[in-house]
Amino acid sequence: MALADETTNQRVHEDVAVERRAVLSSYLGSTIEYYDFALYATASSVVFGPVFFAGLDPLVATVASYGTLAAGFVARPLGGLVFGHFGDLLGRKRMLVVSMTAMGVASTLIGVVPAIPVWGPLLLVLLRVVQGVAIGGEWGGAALLSAEHARGHRRGMAASFTMAGAPTGTVLGAVALALAGLLPKDDFLAWGWRIPFLCSALLLAVGLFVRVKVAESPAFEAASRSQPPGRRFPLVEVLRRPRAVIVVCLTCLAGFAIQAVFATYGITYSVAHGLSRSEALLAFAISQALAIAGILGAAWLSDRHGRRPVMLAGLVAMIVLVHPVFALLASGSFFLVLAGLVLALALCQSVAFGPVAAFISEQFPARVRYTGVSLGYQTASVLGAGTTPLIVSSLAVAGGGSVVGIMLFLAGLCVVSGLVIVLFAREGKNADIRS
């Protein structure tokens, strides 16, 4: 009996160690991927307009730079389809190594794109598409690697570290760009903004070192034993029954839009109302650092009270606070702008998105989970984040600088996502997704 207990305890300790390695790998991988991706998003609001579209009116140049940003979001579903399909056939780990490599190489090359007419913007768009394909494959695999290794009662918290990697990477990217922004303006626009992109090569080396040591998902291994890869067609199966993909997409729509509005237009809006570029980026970085705690806290609550109630609370809070948030961003005060970004990103968006990784993982069977998760989530990224900067900047132009249209747009998306959660999404807190 003592020997059996000792063997059981040893197996439990080994499972916990494997789970922690998977969570750490997903967190670091997501951090590195979002450093690269968010760095581009932030640079599009303060750098790419004057550097690559210098001949245009400043507001039009900002819209043009957001257009290159949108290219990456449009490419995300393609990455989700390709990486998801083969991730369900060949394994989560293999595809995650490929996605990280593609992301790091593309981001490093952005740092050497020449600021010349036509070719400069075209190269930006091409590399942005590569980024989009890579992150389209990264997120779903990283989320599943954590969720499928975790025990049910802590799946929300374990999977949320993939979500927490997004603000962590965003903080690193924003801080790097803010430090570069301390240079004289001419030096910053001439070469200073390139340094954070070139640092992607170092981050890539660290990420790959961690990722190759992670064990494959037990859920994938179980699915492969029950049905050999040669007899499965994950993409076809998901598309034949698209209900779960549509529910996932619409559920995530508002969360992506909140992030996109305040990560891009919110910074531009606060700078236009008197805040310096460096102060705006610093406020954004602080709000993202606090968002890490918000995401983990929301996920912890979802392990106890369910994913749906927690996500709904974040959406309702955004509807209530959208007007006060924009008023704070227009104050011209660093601390008031910081308060606005904290309310929007560290509270509303984090609570709405904290349980998402676990919630989505619980909507699909293991044999098609990578494909379904990636397709639903990345389609939402296109609709909720990829087009949002263009929409809100166009609404601002049409409204003569008024943000009423933007506030209504954001609140409307929160209503849509909330209704889908209430009417169509199923609660999966107690589901077994490891077998």
Secondary structure, DSSP 8 states (H G I E B T S, - for coil): -HHHHHHHHHHHHHHHHHHHHHHHHHHHHHHHHHHHHHHHHHHHHHTHHHHHSTTS-HHHHHHHHHHHHHHHHHHHHHHHHHHHHHHHHH-HHHHHHHHHHHHHHHHHHHTT----TTHHHHHHHHHHHHHHHHHHHHHHHHHHHHHHHS-GGGHHHHHHHHHHHHHHHHHHHHHHHHHHTTS-HHHIIIIITHHHHHTHHHHHHHHHHHHTT----HHHHHHHHHS-GGG--HHHHHHHS-HHHHHHHHHHHHHHHHHHIIIIIHHHHHHHTT--HHHHHHHHHHHHHHHHHHHHHHHHHHHHH-HHHHHHHHHHHHHHHHHHHHHHHTS--HHHHHHHHIIIIIIIIHHHHTTHHHHHHTTS-GGGHHHHHHHHHHHHHIIIIISHHHHHHHHHHHTTT--HHHHHHHHHHHHHHHHHHHHT----TT-----
